[in-house]
Each structure stands twice: as C-alpha cells, then as structure tokens.
Amino acid sequence: MDAEQRTIMHLDLDAFFCSVEVLNNQELRGKPLVIGGSSDRGVVASASYEARKYGVRAAMPMRLARQLCPEAQVLSGDMEKYTYYSDLVTEIIAERAPLYEKASIDEFYLDLTGMDKYIGNLKWSSELKTRIVQETGLSLTYALSVNKLVSKMASNEVKPQGVEWVAAGRVKGYLEPLNVQKIPGVGSQTYQQLASLGVRTIRVLRQIPLKLLEKEFGGGLGRTLHEKSFGRDPQPVVPYRAQKSLSHEHTLHEDTTDLSVLMTLLTGLTEQLGFQLRSDKKVTSCIAVKIRYSDFNTVSRQRKISYTSHDPALLAVARELLLELYDRRQRIRLVGVRFSHLAYGDHQINLFSDAGKIIDLHQAMDTVRAKYGRRAVMRGASYQDRCS
C-alpha cells in the first residue's frame, strides 16, 4: 500500500510515572513531582509537567533537577506499579485495535489503515482515548498521520492531553518549521553537528543535498536524516507479543572446575542479555543461573530483584547465584543465564538511581554494540569468553 494511504496513530501516556503516582496519592496532584534516584548522583526518570516548567527533564542529573526546582517532591519509583497500569492500557488497546505495537511502557503505535471504511479514524481514536481515561484515570496524547515518524513527532508537539491529525497533504508544511532536535534519533551530538552547518530547522535540513549529508554524517545517518526531513518512514507497526523471558547458555569446550573461567563465561552471557534487554527497552526483576555438571546433572537458582537493565546490578546477582551453585569437586560443562518477569522500562537503569556518567558509559557501549555487533565491546572480565 502507498505510504500516503496509511493511517498510523501514536499514543503516548502523559508523564506516565508521575501520573501513576498521582493516581495513588491525590495529595501530589498539581505539585512538581520528580521520579528518580534520591541521591545527587541519581538521574531523573520522569518529571511532572509542573516540574517541567522549571526546566526539569528526564535523564537530567538529580542534583541539577533539585537546583532548578527545589520544591519538587522526589520519589524513587515503583516499576511493578507502573507495569500494572501499562498492562491495563495495553489490554484496552488490544481489545479494540486491529493492529498495535507497544513501543515502550507508555507508548503505542496503532495501524488504523482501512478503518475509515467502517468508522472514522478520528472518531474511533477519540472513543479509545475516552475509554482509557475512564478505566485507568491516566491522561494521554495521540496523533494520526501517514507513518510512525510523523505521528510520533505530532503527538510530541501537542502534549499533554493533545490531539493532532496530520494528513498526507499537510506533512511537508507541518514539519518544515520544527527544530531538527524534534526528529526522533537526533541526539545532542548530531544536533551540534547540524547546527555547526547552520541547520536548525527541518526546512533547512531538507534543502541540503543527500550527498553532502552522507559525506558529513556517513551513508546510514546521512540518508536517514534526508528521509526523515521529508517525513518518510516505511517502518510497519509490529504486532505486539509479550515476551516472558530472555535466556542464553554456553557449553564449554572442556569441562572445568576453574571458577575464574566460569565467572568469565557468566559475565559474557549476562552482558549479552543485558544489551538485549536495553535494545528491547525492557527491564527484568528475576535472574536465574543454571549450571550443568559433566554427568549432565543440571541445577539452577533464581532471585527476585528490583527492576533493572543495568549490567553491574545484573552481574552482581548472577555472580552470587553462581557461587551458591558452584561445587569445586565436580566439573561443569554448561552455564546459562535467564531473565524473567520482564517489563518495559526504556533504559531505566537500576531503576532510576545510577549516576549520569555511568548511564552515558553504558549507552555509549550499547551504541557500539548496535553498530558493530553485541560482542564488539565487552568488559575485561568477559574478554576470555570472547576469545574462546
């Protein structure tokens, strides 16, 4: 089907973590609220719109957030509670939408293509919003357009509690005045590079020849910027399927009782799963470690933890579980790791309490892995496994 004939809805729950906290404590309503690590080394995971008026934003160091808004109330967050409310919204959407994708804990794409034959898309979308608000108490914003890119950009522009419809004929004019920072995927580094070229609006970006963009940013990013400046996005809405667990295991070339070898292998397996978690924008609250002895007897142990996708937290628990299972008198042939009780968390590191520099480090490592492969950068402790 022609891209201009598609109708894609982007639905975003407004200040989701904060909204859930207000639902559970009405005394917080109307007050500046920040979810994140309570120490100065923590980072902001979410900020209410009252706090955003002071310049507080997600991923900001908590110390800076407190300086900008001293009267803000800081809560540590409850991922289990947020997942519960997210699941409520997901169930409502699943009952009504012909095709939907859960992009994160508070963000959905719905493909409404063809529904105008039976009911107007705007009317249907309005009824869905009303149902979600009535049944959950959460506020939301949505936008409809010809693809995922434009609908997401449009919903970002009308938050909170907004509604937008950008028809095919409006896409070009709608995007032109927007700052290039509004393009999903354009981070601070890319923006600075564009600004140095005098490019600050999508209108100007669109005027730059593709070959020049590819020269400045490389073939992949340069072409992506070019396509997005025209509002082009062929990505389909991917049907949502809840994933219950992630696991990975490795059989050693030779059975061993060497704990350092086993720890090295465990580190590599855990890092690979951690990267997959973050790539899927998920967190886990249960870790299991499995070992198989040379006689094929298999044992495992698991532990519930606070929701996280942060490698150091995952590794600490995995190593403790391995030590609990380890028997130096028996040779081991296989080590496995499993993460379960998954939830959408979108890079909520340890859930909200880690320092910004640590988050930056891990995001940089993940960027390298995404580009060159998941084993392109690893801790020294897992290097032996990489070479085996």
C-alpha positions, 0 to 999 in steps of 0.5 A, spaced: 500 500 500 502 507 498 505 510 504 500 516 503 494 511 504 496 509 511 493 511 517 498 510 523 496 513 530 501 514 536 499 514 543 503 516 548 501 516 556 502 523 559 508 523 564 506 516 565 510 515 572 508 521 575 501 520 573 501 513 576 503 516 582 498 521 582 493 516 581 495 513 588 496 519 592 491 525 590 495 529 595 501 530 589 496 532 584 498 539 581 505 539 585 512 538 581 513 531 582 520 528 580 521 520 579 528 518 580 534 516 584 534 520 591 541 521 591 545 527 587 548 522 583 541 519 581 538 521 574 531 523 573 526 518 570 520 522 569 518 529 571 511 532 572 509 537 567 509 542 573 516 540 574 517 541 567 516 548 567 522 549 571 526 546 566 526 539 569 527 533 564 528 526 564 535 523 564 537 530 567 542 529 573 538 529 580 542 534 583 541 539 577 533 537 577 533 539 585 537 546 583 532 548 578 526 546 582 527 545 589 520 544 591 519 538 587 517 532 591 522 526 589 520 519 589 524 513 587 519 509 583 515 503 583 516 499 576 511 493 578 506 499 579 507 502 573 507 495 569 500 494 572 497 500 569 501 499 562 498 492 562 491 495 563 492 500 557 495 495 553 489 490 554 484 496 552 488 497 546 488 490 544 481 489 545 479 494 540 485 495 535 486 491 529 493 492 529 498 495 535 505 495 537 507 497 544 513 501 543 515 502 550 511 502 557 507 508 555 507 508 548 503 505 542 503 505 535 496 503 532 495 501 524 488 504 523 489 503 515 482 501 512 478 503 518 475 509 515 471 504 511 467 502 517 468 508 522 472 514 522 479 514 524 478 520 528 472 518 531 474 511 533 481 514 536 477 519 540 472 513 543 479 509 545 482 515 548 475 516 552 475 509 554 482 509 557 481 515 561 475 512 564 478 505 566 485 507 568 484 515 570 491 516 566 491 522 561 494 521 554 496 524 547 495 521 540 496 523 533 494 520 526 498 521 520 501 517 514 507 513 518 510 512 525 515 518 524 510 523 523 505 521 528 510 520 533 513 527 532 505 530 532 503 527 538 510 530 541 508 537 539 501 537 542 502 534 549 499 533 554 492 531 553 493 533 545 490 531 539 493 532 532 491 529 525 496 530 520 494 528 513 498 526 507 497 533 504 499 537 510 506 533 512 511 537 508 508 544 511 507 541 518 514 539 519 518 544 515 518 549 521 520 544 527 527 544 530 531 538 527 532 536 535 524 534 534 526 528 529 526 522 533 534 519 533 537 526 533 541 526 539 545 532 542 551 530 538 548 530 531 544 536 533 551 540 534 553 537 528 547 540 524 547 546 527 555 547 526 552 547 518 547 552 520 541 547 520 536 548 525 530 547 522 527 541 518 526 546 512 533 547 512 535 540 513 531 538 507 534 543 502 541 540 503 543 535 498 543 527 500 550 527 498 553 532 502 549 529 508 552 522 507 559 525 506 558 529 513 554 524 517 556 517 513 551 513 508 546 510 514 545 517 518 546 521 512 540 518 508 536 517 514 536 524 516 534 526 508 528 521 509 526 523 515 526 531 513 521 529 508 517 525 513 518 518 510 518 512 514 516 505 511 517 502 518 510 497 519 507 497 526 509 490 529 504 486 532 505 486 539 507 479 543 509 479 550 515 476 551 516 472 558 523 471 558 530 472 555 535 466 556 542 464 553 547 458 555 554 456 553 557 449 553 564 449 554 569 446 550 572 442 556 569 441 562 572 445 568 572 446 575 576 453 574 571 458 577 575 464 574 573 461 567 566 460 569 565 467 572 568 469 565 563 465 561 557 468 566 559 475 565 559 474 557 552 471 557 549 476 562 552 482 558 549 479 552 542 479 555 543 485 558 544 489 551 538 485 549 534 487 554 536 495 553 535 494 545 528 491 547 527 497 552 525 492 557 527 491 564 527 484 568 526 483 576 528 475 576 535 472 574 536 465 574 543 461 573 543 454 571 549 450 571 550 443 568 555 438 571 559 433 566 554 427 568 549 432 565 546 433 572 543 440 571 541 445 577 539 452 577 537 458 582 533 464 581 532 471 585 527 476 585 530 483 584 528 490 583 527 492 576 533 493 572 537 493 565 543 495 568 549 490 567 553 491 574 546 490 578 545 484 573 552 481 574 552 482 581 546 477 582 548 472 577 555 472 580 552 470 587 547 465 584 553 462 581 557 461 587 551 458 591 551 453 585 558 452 584 561 445 587 569 445 586 569 437 586 565 436 580 566 439 573 561 443 569 560 443 562 554 448 561 552 455 564 546 459 562 543 465 564 535 467 564 531 473 565 524 473 567 518 477 569 520 482 564 517 489 563 518 495 559 522 500 562 526 504 556 533 504 559 531 505 566 537 503 569 537 500 576 531 503 576 532 510 576 538 511 581 545 510 577 549 516 576 549 520 569 556 518 567 555 511 568 548 511 564 552 515 558 558 509 559 553 504 558 549 507 552 555 509 549 557 501 549 550 499 547 551 504 541 557 500 539 554 494 540 548 496 535 553 498 530 558 493 530 555 487 533 553 485 541 560 482 542 564 488 539 565 491 546 565 487 552 568 488 559 575 485 561 572 480 565 568 477 559 574 478 554 576 470 555 569 468 553 570 472 547 576 469 545 574 462 546 
